């Protein structure tokens, strides 16, 4: 069984140092990790995921000092934000240094850097001494995995080494904030909200959208999607298979918490359960609007774009 525990740390590091990929837990979702400084290893991750070459990767680092050594420019705002939110679910997009290969940044002059909080992922970085590129451990566009078993299933590679670190605490991908030019801009909403970012920086933060040429992960259209078509509705009907805030009317409905953090932590795992049922469609009751629900609404909107 390719799922291993922390006792296999040396094996995992040997695999990474040899230019191969492993699936590792972060506090957000499980990532398909490789040596971010090795173009061949990065190319392998793109290939294994079926990821478009135009969709840049996030590079994971130990701390702000490590990040600054890989950046072409490490602005004062990055120092403020990393001091407040790292290690944690915030990715900072800054000018790229020469050590990071262009393939990792999809040819862009910028790179997303993050210091993850999960002790297993941090332990791997400390032992192997590498920055790790680690997009979600799934085929591109599909549901992100939040357990080791889900990562193995999502990749469909029986020989993939997966390090088990338990269920992911956040269960939803990091906030991505672009600091590379002008006003700070959220490229992907996540666990760190706009109000927290503005309070830390003492200035306005803009919210971006998606385009044909993404500047960070999470900006393409259909994304985070189950195999079963997903649609949003104000309420679920009796026979619907889906997610609801109300008392479930059938065994194929999952009641979700009214708290956005707990909802986010359950979202992908719950959709994975419903996706296994072979239903015609998954119906999701629309969550509330507002900044606290921005990340959840972003994931559901992209999952429903068919």
C-alpha positions in Angstrom: 0.0 0.0 0.0 1.6 3.3 -1.1 0.0 5.2 1.8 2.7 5.7 4.5 3.0 7.4 7.8 5.6 9.8 9.3 7.9 6.9 10.0 8.6 6.9 6.2 9.9 10.4 6.2 13.3 9.3 4.9 11.7 7.4 2.0 9.6 10.4 1.1 12.6 12.7 1.0 14.6 10.2 -1.0 11.8 10.1 -3.6 11.7 13.9 -3.8 15.4 14.2 -4.1 15.4 11.7 -6.9 13.1 14.0 -9.0 9.9 12.1 -8.4 6.6 13.3 -6.9 4.8 12.4 -3.7 1.5 13.4 -2.2 1.8 15.3 1.1 -0.8 16.7 3.5 -1.1 20.5 4.1 -3.6 22.2 6.3 -5.6 23.1 3.2 -5.7 20.1 0.9 -3.3 17.3 0.0 -0.6 18.4 -2.5 1.3 16.6 -5.2 4.8 17.7 -4.2 8.1 17.9 -6.1 11.4 19.7 -6.0 10.4 23.2 -7.1 13.9 23.9 -8.4 14.1 20.9 -10.7 12.4 21.6 -14.1 12.1 17.9 -14.9 10.3 17.2 -11.6 8.0 20.1 -12.1 7.2 18.9 -15.7 6.4 15.5 -14.2 3.8 17.0 -11.9 2.2 18.9 -14.7 2.0 15.7 -16.7 0.7 13.5 -13.8 -2.1 16.0 -13.1 -2.9 16.7 -16.8 -2.5 20.4 -15.8 -2.4 23.1 -18.4 1.2 24.5 -18.8 -0.4 28.0 -18.5 -1.5 27.4 -14.9 1.3 28.3 -12.5 2.2 26.3 -9.4 2.6 27.5 -5.8 6.0 27.0 -4.3 6.1 26.0 -0.6 8.8 27.3 1.7 9.9 27.0 5.3 9.5 30.7 6.3 9.8 34.3 5.1 13.5 34.2 4.9 13.4 31.2 2.6 10.7 32.9 0.5 12.8 36.1 0.2 15.7 34.1 -1.1 13.6 32.7 -3.9 11.9 36.0 -4.8 13.1 38.6 -7.2 11.6 41.1 -4.9 10.3 40.7 -1.4 8.3 43.8 -0.6 7.5 45.2 2.8 3.9 44.1 2.5 5.1 40.5 2.1 7.1 40.9 5.3 4.0 42.2 7.2 1.7 39.5 5.8 4.1 36.6 6.3 4.8 37.7 9.9 1.0 37.7 10.6 -0.3 34.7 8.7 2.7 32.3 8.1 2.8 29.4 8.5 -0.7 29.2 7.2 -3.1 29.2 4.3 -1.9 32.4 2.5 0.0 32.5 -0.8 1.8 35.6 -1.8 2.5 36.4 -5.4 5.7 38.3 -5.9 8.4 38.8 -8.5 10.2 35.5 -9.3 13.9 35.0 -8.6 16.1 33.1 -11.0 16.3 29.9 -8.9 12.7 29.0 -9.7 12.4 27.5 -13.2 10.0 29.2 -15.6 8.0 26.1 -16.0 6.9 26.3 -12.4 5.5 29.9 -12.9 4.0 29.0 -16.3 6.4 31.4 -17.9 5.4 34.4 -15.8 7.8 36.7 -14.0 6.0 36.2 -10.8 5.6 33.2 -8.4 3.2 32.3 -5.6 5.0 31.5 -2.3 3.5 29.9 0.8 4.7 28.6 4.1 2.3 25.7 5.1 1.5 25.0 8.7 1.0 21.2 8.5 3.7 19.5 10.6 4.2 16.6 8.2 4.8 18.9 5.2 7.1 21.1 7.2 9.0 18.1 8.4 9.6 16.9 4.9 10.9 20.4 3.9 13.2 20.5 6.8 14.7 17.1 6.1 15.0 17.3 2.3 16.0 21.0 2.4 14.0 21.8 -0.7 11.2 24.3 -1.6 8.3 22.2 -2.9 5.9 22.9 -5.7 2.7 21.2 -4.6 -0.6 21.7 -6.5 -3.5 19.7 -5.2 -3.1 15.9 -5.6 -5.8 15.3 -8.1 -6.3 15.4 -11.9 -6.6 19.0 -13.0 -10.0 20.5 -12.5 -11.4 17.8 -10.3 -12.3 17.7 -6.6 -9.3 18.5 -4.3 -8.4 15.6 -1.9 -8.6 16.2 1.9 -7.4 12.8 3.1 -4.6 10.4 2.0 -7.1 7.9 0.6 -8.8 10.6 -1.4 -5.4 11.8 -2.8 -4.5 8.2 -3.9 -7.9 7.8 -5.5 -7.9 11.2 -7.2 -4.5 10.7 -8.8 -5.3 7.2 -10.0 -1.7 6.1 -9.7 -1.3 2.9 -7.7 2.4 3.4 -7.2 2.2 7.0 -6.0 3.7 7.5 -2.5 1.2 9.3 -0.3 2.1 10.4 3.2 -0.8 10.3 5.6 -1.2 13.3 7.8 -4.9 12.9 8.6 -7.8 15.0 7.3 -6.9 18.5 6.3 -8.0 21.1 8.9 -9.1 23.8 6.4 -10.2 21.5 3.6 -10.1 24.4 1.1 -7.2 25.9 -0.8 -5.1 28.9 0.4 -6.0 32.5 -0.3 -3.8 33.9 -3.1 -2.8 37.6 -2.8 -0.9 39.3 -5.6 1.7 41.8 -4.3 3.6 42.1 -7.6 2.2 45.5 -8.7 0.0 48.3 -7.5 -2.8 47.6 -5.1 -2.8 44.1 -3.4 -5.3 41.9 -5.2 -6.9 38.6 -4.2 -6.5 36.2 -7.1 -8.2 33.3 -5.3 -10.3 33.6 -2.1 -9.5 31.2 0.7 -9.3 30.9 4.5 -7.7 34.3 5.0 -10.4 36.9 4.2 -10.2 40.3 2.7 -10.9 42.0 6.0 -8.0 40.3 7.8 -5.7 41.2 4.9 -6.7 44.9 4.9 -6.4 45.1 8.7 -2.9 43.7 8.5 -1.8 46.0 5.6 -3.7 49.1 6.7 -4.9 49.6 3.1 -7.5 48.5 0.5 -7.2 45.1 -1.1 -8.9 44.4 -4.4 -10.6 41.2 -5.5 -9.7 39.9 -8.9 -11.4 37.4 -11.2 -10.3 34.8 -13.7 -9.1 35.1 -17.2 -7.6 33.2 -20.1 -4.1 33.7 -18.7 -4.2 32.8 -15.0 -1.7 34.5 -12.7 -2.2 31.9 -10.0 -3.9 28.6 -9.4 -7.7 28.7 -9.0 -8.3 31.2 -11.8 -9.4 28.9 -14.6 -13.1 28.3 -15.2 -14.4 24.8 -14.4 -12.4 23.7 -11.4 -12.8 21.8 -8.1 -15.5 19.8 -9.8 -17.0 16.4 -9.1 -17.5 14.0 -12.1 -21.3 14.4 -11.5 -22.7 17.7 -12.9 -23.3 20.2 -10.1 -25.8 23.0 -9.9 -26.8 25.5 -7.3 -30.3 26.1 -6.1 -32.1 28.1 -3.4 -33.5 24.9 -1.8 -33.3 21.2 -2.4 -36.3 19.2 -3.5 -37.3 15.9 -1.8 -35.5 13.7 -4.3 -32.4 15.8 -4.8 -28.9 14.4 -4.2 -26.9 17.2 -2.7 -25.8 19.5 0.1 -28.3 21.4 2.3 -28.4 23.6 5.3 -31.8 22.2 6.3 -32.8 18.9 7.8 -32.0 16.3 5.1 -35.2 15.0 3.4 -33.4 11.9 2.1 -30.3 9.8 2.8 -28.6 11.2 -0.3 -28.6 14.7 1.2 -25.8 15.9 3.5 -26.6 18.7 6.0 -23.8 21.3 6.0 -22.9 23.6 8.9 -23.9 27.2 8.9 -20.4 28.3 9.8 -18.3 29.0 6.7 -15.0 27.6 8.2 -16.6 24.3 9.1 -18.5 24.2 5.8 -15.2 24.7 3.9 -13.6 21.9 5.9 -16.4 19.5 4.9 -17.0 20.7 1.3 -14.7 18.5 -0.9 -15.1 15.4 1.3 -18.9 15.7 1.2 -19.0 16.3 -2.6 -16.7 13.2 -3.0 -19.3 11.1 -1.1 -22.1 12.3 -3.3 -20.0 11.9 -6.5 -19.6 8.2 -5.7 -23.4 7.6 -5.9 -23.8 7.8 -9.7 -26.5 10.4 -9.5 -27.6 12.4 -12.5 -26.8 15.7 -10.8 -25.6 17.1 -7.5 -27.7 20.0 -6.2 -26.1 22.4 -3.7 -28.2 24.8 -1.6 -26.7 28.3 -2.2 -24.6 29.4 0.8 -25.0 33.0 2.1 -23.1 35.8 0.4 -20.5 38.1 2.0 -16.8 38.0 2.7 -16.9 35.1 5.1 -18.4 32.9 2.5 -16.3 34.1 -0.5 -14.0 31.0 -0.7 -16.9 28.5 -0.5 -18.9 30.4 -3.1 -15.9 30.6 -5.4 -15.4 26.8 -5.2 -19.0 26.0 -5.8 -19.4 28.5 -8.7 -16.3 27.0 -10.5 -17.5 23.5 -9.8 -20.9 24.3 -11.5 -19.4 25.9 -14.7 -20.4 23.3 -17.4 
